[in-house]
Amino acid sequence: MWTKVKEKMPPHWFKTRIENRVGEGVPDVFVCAEGVSFWIELKITKTNRINISSGQIAWNYAYSQSGGVSFFLVNLPLNKNLYLFEGKEGRGLKDNGLATTGSGLVVPCLWSGSDWSGLFGTMLNFSRGRVGRFLESGSRSGVQTNRGPVVSSQELMSRMISS
């Protein structure tokens, strides 16, 4: 699955496969794209069941709680579909897999499809939104920060030009 992800991902995005036998739970792929970074855990399943370790659940949840962005990208080769889930949904994916109810998947899905169109845009937009919301909320760790309010790049440029 890594080969296909690498082939389909925009070429100017930095991406690297992590071969980690020591740090239990660290996702398979690290990506930095247009100033934001995120992790992707790649999963292939032949059924609706998704094999996710407790280490993967814990890592992705803790990373999300710290303001980081990670995803589970699940491939179901039988129907060629891909499903994108937020990393914090690991427990739900382990328990429910790709089970559905009358209104869709049990676990909230950020994107699904079989042709890859829109997948990477969804990842980038979600990452931008998540990181932006976290920055606006300020530090949650109790650590004193010296940063002022978050401003857009346009506002920053405007301030630089006027001074």
MODELLER restraints for C-alpha pairs under 7 A, 6 or more apart:
rsr = mdl.restraints
at = mdl.atoms
rsr.add(forms.Gaussian(group=physical.xy_distance, feature=features.Distance(at['CA:9:A'], at['CA:120:A']), mean=6.78, stdev=0.5))
rsr.add(forms.Gaussian(group=physical.xy_distance, feature=features.Distance(at['CA:13:A'], at['CA:32:A']), mean=6.17, stdev=0.5))
rsr.add(forms.Gaussian(group=physical.xy_distance, feature=features.Distance(at['CA:13:A'], at['CA:33:A']), mean=4.83, stdev=0.5))
rsr.add(forms.Gaussian(group=physical.xy_distance, feature=features.Distance(at['CA:14:A'], at['CA:31:A']), mean=5.60, stdev=0.5))
rsr.add(forms.Gaussian(group=physical.xy_distance, feature=features.Distance(at['CA:14:A'], at['CA:32:A']), mean=5.14, stdev=0.5))
rsr.add(forms.Gaussian(group=physical.xy_distance, feature=features.Distance(at['CA:14:A'], at['CA:33:A']), mean=6.31, stdev=0.5))
rsr.add(forms.Gaussian(group=physical.xy_distance, feature=features.Distance(at['CA:15:A'], at['CA:29:A']), mean=6.87, stdev=0.5))
rsr.add(forms.Gaussian(group=physical.xy_distance, feature=features.Distance(at['CA:15:A'], at['CA:30:A']), mean=5.67, stdev=0.5))
rsr.add(forms.Gaussian(group=physical.xy_distance, feature=features.Distance(at['CA:15:A'], at['CA:31:A']), mean=4.45, stdev=0.5))
rsr.add(forms.Gaussian(group=physical.xy_distance, feature=features.Distance(at['CA:15:A'], at['CA:32:A']), mean=6.55, stdev=0.5))
rsr.add(forms.Gaussian(group=physical.xy_distance, feature=features.Distance(at['CA:16:A'], at['CA:29:A']), mean=5.67, stdev=0.5))
rsr.add(forms.Gaussian(group=physical.xy_distance, feature=features.Distance(at['CA:16:A'], at['CA:30:A']), mean=5.42, stdev=0.5))
rsr.add(forms.Gaussian(group=physical.xy_distance, feature=features.Distance(at['CA:16:A'], at['CA:31:A']), mean=6.68, stdev=0.5))
rsr.add(forms.Gaussian(group=physical.xy_distance, feature=features.Distance(at['CA:17:A'], at['CA:28:A']), mean=5.75, stdev=0.5))
rsr.add(forms.Gaussian(group=physical.xy_distance, feature=features.Distance(at['CA:17:A'], at['CA:29:A']), mean=4.55, stdev=0.5))
rsr.add(forms.Gaussian(group=physical.xy_distance, feature=features.Distance(at['CA:17:A'], at['CA:30:A']), mean=6.54, stdev=0.5))
rsr.add(forms.Gaussian(group=physical.xy_distance, feature=features.Distance(at['CA:18:A'], at['CA:28:A']), mean=5.12, stdev=0.5))
rsr.add(forms.Gaussian(group=physical.xy_distance, feature=features.Distance(at['CA:18:A'], at['CA:29:A']), mean=5.63, stdev=0.5))
rsr.add(forms.Gaussian(group=physical.xy_distance, feature=features.Distance(at['CA:19:A'], at['CA:28:A']), mean=6.99, stdev=0.5))
rsr.add(forms.Gaussian(group=physical.xy_distance, feature=features.Distance(at['CA:24:A'], at['CA:55:A']), mean=5.43, stdev=0.5))
rsr.add(forms.Gaussian(group=physical.xy_distance, feature=features.Distance(at['CA:24:A'], at['CA:56:A']), mean=6.95, stdev=0.5))
rsr.add(forms.Gaussian(group=physical.xy_distance, feature=features.Distance(at['CA:25:A'], at['CA:55:A']), mean=4.34, stdev=0.5))
rsr.add(forms.Gaussian(group=physical.xy_distance, feature=features.Distance(at['CA:25:A'], at['CA:56:A']), mean=3.70, stdev=0.5))
rsr.add(forms.Gaussian(group=physical.xy_distance, feature=features.Distance(at['CA:25:A'], at['CA:59:A']), mean=5.36, stdev=0.5))
rsr.add(forms.Gaussian(group=physical.xy_distance, feature=features.Distance(at['CA:26:A'], at['CA:56:A']), mean=6.60, stdev=0.5))
rsr.add(forms.Gaussian(group=physical.xy_distance, feature=features.Distance(at['CA:26:A'], at['CA:59:A']), mean=6.47, stdev=0.5))
rsr.add(forms.Gaussian(group=physical.xy_distance, feature=features.Distance(at['CA:27:A'], at['CA:39:A']), mean=6.13, stdev=0.5))
rsr.add(forms.Gaussian(group=physical.xy_distance, feature=features.Distance(at['CA:27:A'], at['CA:40:A']), mean=5.73, stdev=0.5))
rsr.add(forms.Gaussian(group=physical.xy_distance, feature=features.Distance(at['CA:27:A'], at['CA:41:A']), mean=4.55, stdev=0.5))
rsr.add(forms.Gaussian(group=physical.xy_distance, feature=features.Distance(at['CA:28:A'], at['CA:40:A']), mean=6.04, stdev=0.5))
rsr.add(forms.Gaussian(group=physical.xy_distance, feature=features.Distance(at['CA:28:A'], at['CA:41:A']), mean=5.04, stdev=0.5))
rsr.add(forms.Gaussian(group=physical.xy_distance, feature=features.Distance(at['CA:28:A'], at['CA:42:A']), mean=6.32, stdev=0.5))
rsr.add(forms.Gaussian(group=physical.xy_distance, feature=features.Distance(at['CA:29:A'], at['CA:39:A']), mean=5.60, stdev=0.5))
rsr.add(forms.Gaussian(group=physical.xy_distance, feature=features.Distance(at['CA:29:A'], at['CA:40:A']), mean=5.04, stdev=0.5))
rsr.add(forms.Gaussian(group=physical.xy_distance, feature=features.Distance(at['CA:29:A'], at['CA:41:A']), mean=6.53, stdev=0.5))
rsr.add(forms.Gaussian(group=physical.xy_distance, feature=features.Distance(at['CA:30:A'], at['CA:38:A']), mean=6.12, stdev=0.5))
rsr.add(forms.Gaussian(group=physical.xy_distance, feature=features.Distance(at['CA:30:A'], at['CA:39:A']), mean=4.63, stdev=0.5))
rsr.add(forms.Gaussian(group=physical.xy_distance, feature=features.Distance(at['CA:30:A'], at['CA:40:A']), mean=6.52, stdev=0.5))
rsr.add(forms.Gaussian(group=physical.xy_distance, feature=features.Distance(at['CA:31:A'], at['CA:37:A']), mean=5.46, stdev=0.5))
rsr.add(forms.Gaussian(group=physical.xy_distance, feature=features.Distance(at['CA:31:A'], at['CA:38:A']), mean=5.38, stdev=0.5))
rsr.add(forms.Gaussian(group=physical.xy_distance, feature=features.Distance(at['CA:31:A'], at['CA:39:A']), mean=6.07, stdev=0.5))
rsr.add(forms.Gaussian(group=physical.xy_distance, feature=features.Distance(at['CA:32:A'], at['CA:38:A']), mean=6.52, stdev=0.5))
rsr.add(forms.Gaussian(group=physical.xy_distance, feature=features.Distance(at['CA:36:A'], at['CA:127:A']), mean=6.74, stdev=0.5))
rsr.add(forms.Gaussian(group=physical.xy_distance, feature=features.Distance(at['CA:36:A'], at['CA:128:A']), mean=6.58, stdev=0.5))
rsr.add(forms.Gaussian(group=physical.xy_distance, feature=features.Distance(at['CA:38:A'], at['CA:69:A']), mean=5.00, stdev=0.5))
rsr.add(forms.Gaussian(group=physical.xy_distance, feature=features.Distance(at['CA:38:A'], at['CA:70:A']), mean=5.30, stdev=0.5))
rsr.add(forms.Gaussian(group=physical.xy_distance, feature=features.Distance(at['CA:39:A'], at['CA:69:A']), mean=6.58, stdev=0.5))
rsr.add(forms.Gaussian(group=physical.xy_distance, feature=features.Distance(at['CA:39:A'], at['CA:70:A']), mean=4.45, stdev=0.5))
rsr.add(forms.Gaussian(group=physical.xy_distance, feature=features.Distance(at['CA:39:A'], at['CA:71:A']), mean=6.23, stdev=0.5))
rsr.add(forms.Gaussian(group=physical.xy_distance, feature=features.Distance(at['CA:40:A'], at['CA:70:A']), mean=5.67, stdev=0.5))
rsr.add(forms.Gaussian(group=physical.xy_distance, feature=features.Distance(at['CA:40:A'], at['CA:71:A']), mean=4.80, stdev=0.5))
rsr.add(forms.Gaussian(group=physical.xy_distance, feature=features.Distance(at['CA:40:A'], at['CA:72:A']), mean=5.80, stdev=0.5))
rsr.add(forms.Gaussian(group=physical.xy_distance, feature=features.Distance(at['CA:40:A'], at['CA:73:A']), mean=6.66, stdev=0.5))
rsr.add(forms.Gaussian(group=physical.xy_distance, feature=features.Distance(at['CA:41:A'], at['CA:71:A']), mean=6.12, stdev=0.5))
rsr.add(forms.Gaussian(group=physical.xy_distance, feature=features.Distance(at['CA:41:A'], at['CA:72:A']), mean=4.78, stdev=0.5))
rsr.add(forms.Gaussian(group=physical.xy_distance, feature=features.Distance(at['CA:41:A'], at['CA:73:A']), mean=6.13, stdev=0.5))
rsr.add(forms.Gaussian(group=physical.xy_distance, feature=features.Distance(at['CA:42:A'], at['CA:72:A']), mean=6.10, stdev=0.5))
rsr.add(forms.Gaussian(group=physical.xy_distance, feature=features.Distance(at['CA:42:A'], at['CA:73:A']), mean=5.11, stdev=0.5))
rsr.add(forms.Gaussian(group=physical.xy_distance, feature=features.Distance(at['CA:42:A'], at['CA:74:A']), mean=6.20, stdev=0.5))
rsr.add(forms.Gaussian(group=physical.xy_distance, feature=features.Distance(at['CA:43:A'], at['CA:73:A']), mean=6.07, stdev=0.5))
rsr.add(forms.Gaussian(group=physical.xy_distance, feature=features.Distance(at['CA:43:A'], at['CA:74:A']), mean=4.64, stdev=0.5))
rsr.add(forms.Gaussian(group=physical.xy_distance, feature=features.Distance(at['CA:43:A'], at['CA:75:A']), mean=6.14, stdev=0.5))
rsr.add(forms.Gaussian(group=physical.xy_distance, feature=features.Distance(at['CA:44:A'], at['CA:74:A']), mean=5.68, stdev=0.5))
rsr.add(forms.Gaussian(group=physical.xy_distance, feature=features.Distance(at['CA:44:A'], at['CA:75:A']), mean=4.70, stdev=0.5))
rsr.add(forms.Gaussian(group=physical.xy_distance, feature=features.Distance(at['CA:44:A'], at['CA:76:A']), mean=6.10, stdev=0.5))
rsr.add(forms.Gaussian(group=physical.xy_distance, feature=features.Distance(at['CA:45:A'], at['CA:75:A']), mean=6.32, stdev=0.5))
rsr.add(forms.Gaussian(group=physical.xy_distance, feature=features.Distance(at['CA:45:A'], at['CA:76:A']), mean=5.39, stdev=0.5))
rsr.add(forms.Gaussian(group=physical.xy_distance, feature=features.Distance(at['CA:46:A'], at['CA:76:A']), mean=5.96, stdev=0.5))
rsr.add(forms.Gaussian(group=physical.xy_distance, feature=features.Distance(at['CA:46:A'], at['CA:77:A']), mean=6.72, stdev=0.5))
rsr.add(forms.Gaussian(group=physical.xy_distance, feature=features.Distance(at['CA:46:A'], at['CA:78:A']), mean=6.60, stdev=0.5))
rsr.add(forms.Gaussian(group=physical.xy_distance, feature=features.Distance(at['CA:48:A'], at['CA:97:A']), mean=5.37, stdev=0.5))
rsr.add(forms.Gaussian(group=physical.xy_distance, feature=features.Distance(at['CA:48:A'], at['CA:98:A']), mean=4.67, stdev=0.5))
rsr.add(forms.Gaussian(group=physical.xy_distance, feature=features.Distance(at['CA:48:A'], at['CA:99:A']), mean=6.23, stdev=0.5))
rsr.add(forms.Gaussian(group=physical.xy_distance, feature=features.Distance(at['CA:49:A'], at['CA:97:A']), mean=4.58, stdev=0.5))
rsr.add(forms.Gaussian(group=physical.xy_distance, feature=features.Distance(at['CA:49:A'], at['CA:98:A']), mean=6.53, stdev=0.5))
rsr.add(forms.Gaussian(group=physical.xy_distance, feature=features.Distance(at['CA:50:A'], at['CA:93:A']), mean=6.53, stdev=0.5))
rsr.add(forms.Gaussian(group=physical.xy_distance, feature=features.Distance(at['CA:50:A'], at['CA:94:A']), mean=5.81, stdev=0.5))
rsr.add(forms.Gaussian(group=physical.xy_distance, feature=features.Distance(at['CA:50:A'], at['CA:97:A']), mean=5.13, stdev=0.5))
rsr.add(forms.Gaussian(group=physical.xy_distance, feature=features.Distance(at['CA:51:A'], at['CA:94:A']), mean=6.42, stdev=0.5))
rsr.add(forms.Gaussian(group=physical.xy_distance, feature=features.Distance(at['CA:52:A'], at['CA:94:A']), mean=5.63, stdev=0.5))
rsr.add(forms.Gaussian(group=physical.xy_distance, feature=features.Distance(at['CA:57:A'], at['CA:90:A']), mean=4.86, stdev=0.5))
rsr.add(forms.Gaussian(group=physical.xy_distance, feature=features.Distance(at['CA:57:A'], at['CA:91:A']), mean=5.89, stdev=0.5))
rsr.add(forms.Gaussian(group=physical.xy_distance, feature=features.Distance(at['CA:60:A'], at['CA:70:A']), mean=6.52, stdev=0.5))
rsr.add(forms.Gaussian(group=physical.xy_distance, feature=features.Distance(at['CA:60:A'], at['CA:87:A']), mean=5.14, stdev=0.5))
rsr.add(forms.Gaussian(group=physical.xy_distance, feature=features.Distance(at['CA:60:A'], at['CA:88:A']), mean=5.61, stdev=0.5))
rsr.add(forms.Gaussian(group=physical.xy_distance, feature=features.Distance(at['CA:61:A'], at['CA:87:A']), mean=6.56, stdev=0.5))
rsr.add(forms.Gaussian(group=physical.xy_distance, feature=features.Distance(at['CA:61:A'], at['CA:88:A']), mean=4.48, stdev=0.5))
rsr.add(forms.Gaussian(group=physical.xy_distance, feature=features.Distance(at['CA:64:A'], at['CA:87:A']), mean=6.98, stdev=0.5))
rsr.add(forms.Gaussian(group=physical.xy_distance, feature=features.Distance(at['CA:64:A'], at['CA:88:A']), mean=6.01, stdev=0.5))
rsr.add(forms.Gaussian(group=physical.xy_distance, feature=features.Distance(at['CA:67:A'], at['CA:131:A']), mean=6.58, stdev=0.5))
rsr.add(forms.Gaussian(group=physical.xy_distance, feature=features.Distance(at['CA:67:A'], at['CA:134:A']), mean=5.95, stdev=0.5))
rsr.add(forms.Gaussian(group=physical.xy_distance, feature=features.Distance(at['CA:69:A'], at['CA:127:A']), mean=6.06, stdev=0.5))
rsr.add(forms.Gaussian(group=physical.xy_distance, feature=features.Distance(at['CA:70:A'], at['CA:86:A']), mean=6.26, stdev=0.5))
rsr.add(forms.Gaussian(group=physical.xy_distance, feature=features.Distance(at['CA:70:A'], at['CA:87:A']), mean=4.68, stdev=0.5))
rsr.add(forms.Gaussian(group=physical.xy_distance, feature=features.Distance(at['CA:71:A'], at['CA:84:A']), mean=6.67, stdev=0.5))
rsr.add(forms.Gaussian(group=physical.xy_distance, feature=features.Distance(at['CA:71:A'], at['CA:85:A']), mean=5.52, stdev=0.5))
rsr.add(forms.Gaussian(group=physical.xy_distance, feature=features.Distance(at['CA:71:A'], at['CA:86:A']), mean=4.65, stdev=0.5))
rsr.add(forms.Gaussian(group=physical.xy_distance, feature=features.Distance(at['CA:71:A'], at['CA:87:A']), mean=4.30, stdev=0.5))
rsr.add(forms.Gaussian(group=physical.xy_distance, feature=features.Distance(at['CA:72:A'], at['CA:84:A']), mean=5.84, stdev=0.5))
rsr.add(forms.Gaussian(group=physical.xy_distance, feature=features.Distance(at['CA:72:A'], at['CA:85:A']), mean=5.10, stdev=0.5))
rsr.add(forms.Gaussian(group=physical.xy_distance, feature=features.Distance(at['CA:72:A'], at['CA:86:A']), mean=6.33, stdev=0.5))
rsr.add(forms.Gaussian(group=physical.xy_distance, feature=features.Distance(at['CA:72:A'], at['CA:87:A']), mean=5.71, stdev=0.5))
rsr.add(forms.Gaussian(group=physical.xy_distance, feature=features.Distance(at['CA:73:A'], at['CA:82:A']), mean=6.81, stdev=0.5))
rsr.add(forms.Gaussian(group=physical.xy_distance, feature=features.Distance(at['CA:73:A'], at['CA:83:A']), mean=5.72, stdev=0.5))
rsr.add(forms.Gaussian(group=physical.xy_distance, feature=features.Distance(at['CA:73:A'], at['CA:84:A']), mean=4.70, stdev=0.5))
rsr.add(forms.Gaussian(group=physical.xy_distance, feature=features.Distance(at['CA:73:A'], at['CA:85:A']), mean=6.50, stdev=0.5))
rsr.add(forms.Gaussian(group=physical.xy_distance, feature=features.Distance(at['CA:74:A'], at['CA:82:A']), mean=5.55, stdev=0.5))
rsr.add(forms.Gaussian(group=physical.xy_distance, feature=features.Distance(at['CA:74:A'], at['CA:83:A']), mean=5.04, stdev=0.5))
rsr.add(forms.Gaussian(group=physical.xy_distance, feature=features.Distance(at['CA:74:A'], at['CA:84:A']), mean=6.44, stdev=0.5))
rsr.add(forms.Gaussian(group=physical.xy_distance, feature=features.Distance(at['CA:75:A'], at['CA:81:A']), mean=6.00, stdev=0.5))
rsr.add(forms.Gaussian(group=physical.xy_distance, feature=features.Distance(at['CA:75:A'], at['CA:82:A']), mean=4.60, stdev=0.5))
rsr.add(forms.Gaussian(group=physical.xy_distance, feature=features.Distance(at['CA:75:A'], at['CA:83:A']), mean=6.55, stdev=0.5))
rsr.add(forms.Gaussian(group=physical.xy_distance, feature=features.Distance(at['CA:76:A'], at['CA:82:A']), mean=6.34, stdev=0.5))
rsr.add(forms.Gaussian(group=physical.xy_distance, feature=features.Distance(at['CA:80:A'], at['CA:114:A']), mean=5.49, stdev=0.5))
rsr.add(forms.Gaussian(group=physical.xy_distance, feature=features.Distance(at['CA:81:A'], at['CA:112:A']), mean=6.89, stdev=0.5))
rsr.add(forms.Gaussian(group=physical.xy_distance, feature=features.Distance(at['CA:81:A'], at['CA:113:A']), mean=5.35, stdev=0.5))
rsr.add(forms.Gaussian(group=physical.xy_distance, feature=features.Distance(at['CA:81:A'], at['CA:114:A']), mean=4.37, stdev=0.5))
rsr.add(forms.Gaussian(group=physical.xy_distance, feature=features.Distance(at['CA:82:A'], at['CA:112:A']), mean=5.45, stdev=0.5))
rsr.add(forms.Gaussian(group=physical.xy_distance, feature=features.Distance(at['CA:82:A'], at['CA:113:A']), mean=5.49, stdev=0.5))
rsr.add(forms.Gaussian(group=physical.xy_distance, feature=features.Distance(at['CA:82:A'], at['CA:114:A']), mean=5.87, stdev=0.5))
rsr.add(forms.Gaussian(group=physical.xy_distance, feature=features.Distance(at['CA:83:A'], at['CA:109:A']), mean=6.75, stdev=0.5))
rsr.add(forms.Gaussian(group=physical.xy_distance, feature=features.Distance(at['CA:83:A'], at['CA:111:A']), mean=5.95, stdev=0.5))
rsr.add(forms.Gaussian(group=physical.xy_distance, feature=features.Distance(at['CA:83:A'], at['CA:112:A']), mean=4.45, stdev=0.5))
rsr.add(forms.Gaussian(group=physical.xy_distance, feature=features.Distance(at['CA:83:A'], at['CA:113:A']), mean=6.90, stdev=0.5))
rsr.add(forms.Gaussian(group=physical.xy_distance, feature=features.Distance(at['CA:84:A'], at['CA:109:A']), mean=5.90, stdev=0.5))
rsr.add(forms.Gaussian(group=physical.xy_distance, feature=features.Distance(at['CA:84:A'], at['CA:110:A']), mean=5.47, stdev=0.5))
rsr.add(forms.Gaussian(group=physical.xy_distance, feature=features.Distance(at['CA:84:A'], at['CA:111:A']), mean=5.13, stdev=0.5))
rsr.add(forms.Gaussian(group=physical.xy_distance, feature=features.Distance(at['CA:84:A'], at['CA:112:A']), mean=6.21, stdev=0.5))
rsr.add(forms.Gaussian(group=physical.xy_distance, feature=features.Distance(at['CA:85:A'], at['CA:108:A']), mean=6.92, stdev=0.5))
rsr.add(forms.Gaussian(group=physical.xy_distance, feature=features.Distance(at['CA:85:A'], at['CA:109:A']), mean=5.05, stdev=0.5))
rsr.add(forms.Gaussian(group=physical.xy_distance, feature=features.Distance(at['CA:85:A'], at['CA:110:A']), mean=5.50, stdev=0.5))
rsr.add(forms.Gaussian(group=physical.xy_distance, feature=features.Distance(at['CA:92:A'], at['CA:107:A']), mean=6.07, stdev=0.5))
rsr.add(forms.Gaussian(group=physical.xy_distance, feature=features.Distance(at['CA:93:A'], at['CA:107:A']), mean=6.51, stdev=0.5))
rsr.add(forms.Gaussian(group=physical.xy_distance, feature=features.Distance(at['CA:96:A'], at['CA:106:A']), mean=6.89, stdev=0.5))
rsr.add(forms.Gaussian(group=physical.xy_distance, feature=features.Distance(at['CA:98:A'], at['CA:105:A']), mean=6.25, stdev=0.5))
rsr.add(forms.Gaussian(group=physical.xy_distance, feature=features.Distance(at['CA:99:A'], at['CA:105:A']), mean=5.80, stdev=0.5))
rsr.add(forms.Gaussian(group=physical.xy_distance, feature=features.Distance(at['CA:99:A'], at['CA:106:A']), mean=5.88, stdev=0.5))
rsr.add(forms.Gaussian(group=physical.xy_distance, feature=features.Distance(at['CA:100:A'], at['CA:106:A']), mean=5.27, stdev=0.5))
rsr.add(forms.Gaussian(group=physical.xy_distance, feature=features.Distance(at['CA:111:A'], at['CA:119:A']), mean=6.61, stdev=0.5))
rsr.add(forms.Gaussian(group=physical.xy_distance, feature=features.Distance(at['CA:136:A'], at['CA:150:A']), mean=6.13, stdev=0.5))
